[in-house]
Amino acid sequence: MLKARLNSFRYAFKGIADLFRHTPNARIHLFVTCCVLITGFFLEISRIEWCTIILCIALVFAAEAANTAIEYLTDLVSPEYHQLAGKTKDAAAAAVLLAAIGAAIVGIIIFAPYIMRQC
């Protein structure tokens, strides 16, 4: 039982490594995440704001991971172009875009007052 649980974590970390190795958008999200974290430390945002930022970051990465998984599976079952395969990939990509837009809006709501005070 314990070995199976440890293996599940190992597979999950393998999936995270694959995500960053093979998905350019995940690397873009990682860069933006680093910028957001540095900005949050610099502006000394509150604990609840940190929680909100961390949840947004996790949501975007989870959406990106799900999108990548859907793309891999779609390529496996439909190696040649099929309209529904394209729609599947588009819908998965839309989920990432919506999560990223939501995270950006939250970032603006949180950071804008701090930045305005600095100016």
N, C-alpha and C positions, 0 to 999 in steps of 0.2 A: 504494500500500500504506500509506504513512504517513498520507495524507489519510483513508483509510478507518478507520484506527485512531483518529485524532483525532476523526473524526465519531462513532465508537462511544462515546468518552468524553463528547462533547457530548450525545449522546442519553441516556447514563446520568445525567448531571447534570440534564438536563431532567426525567428520571423522578424524581429525588430532589426537585427543586423541586415537581413535581406532587404527589408524595406528601405533602409538608408543607403545601402549599396546599389540598389537597382532602380530606385524611384527618385528622379530629380526633384519632383515637387516636395517629397518628404525632406530633402536636404534644404530646400527653400524654407519650408516650415521650421526646420531646425535653426536656420540662421535667424529668422524672424523671432523665434522663441528666445534665442540668446539675447537679441536686442531688447526684447520686452523685459526679460529678467534683469538685465543690466539697468534698464530705465527704472524698473520698479525699485531696485535697491538704491539707485541714485536719488529718486524722488521720495523714498521712505514711505511707500504706500502702506495702508493699514492691513491688519491681519485678514479682515473680511475681504478686502480688495485682492490680497494675495490668493485667498481661497478661490475667488471668482476667476482670477487670471489662470491659476493652475487648472481649474476645471475646464476652462476654454481651451487651454493648450492640450489637455488630455482628450477633449472632444475632437479637436482637429486631427490629432495623430491617430485616434481610433478610427475616425472616418477615412483617413488616408490609408490605414492598414486594411480596412474593410474594402475600400475601393480597389486596392492592389490585389487582394484575394479574389474579388469578383472578376477582375481583369484576367488573372491567371486561369481561373476556372473557365471563364468564357473562351479564352484562347484554346484551352484543352478540349472542350466539347464542340467548339465550332472554329476549327483552324482556318477555314475559308470564310470569306465575308458572308454574313447573313444579317438582314435588316434588324432582326430581333436581338442579335448579339451586339450590334452597334447601339441599339436603344438601351440595352442592359448596361453597357459600358458608360454611355452618356448619363444615365440615371445615377450610377454610382459616382461618377465624377461630379455631378450636380450636388450630391450629398456633401462631398468635401468642400465644394465652393460655398454652399450655404453655411456650413460650420465655420469656414474661414471668414465669411462676411460677418456672421454673428460675433465671432471672436474679435474682429476688427472694431465693430461697433462698441462692444464692451470695453475694449482697450481705449477707444476715444472717450467714452463716458468716464472711465477711471482716470486716465492720464491728462485729459484736457484741463481740468481745474488746477492740477499741480503745475502744469506747464504755463498756464495763464498767470499764476502767481509768481512764477520765476521771471516773467517778462516785465 
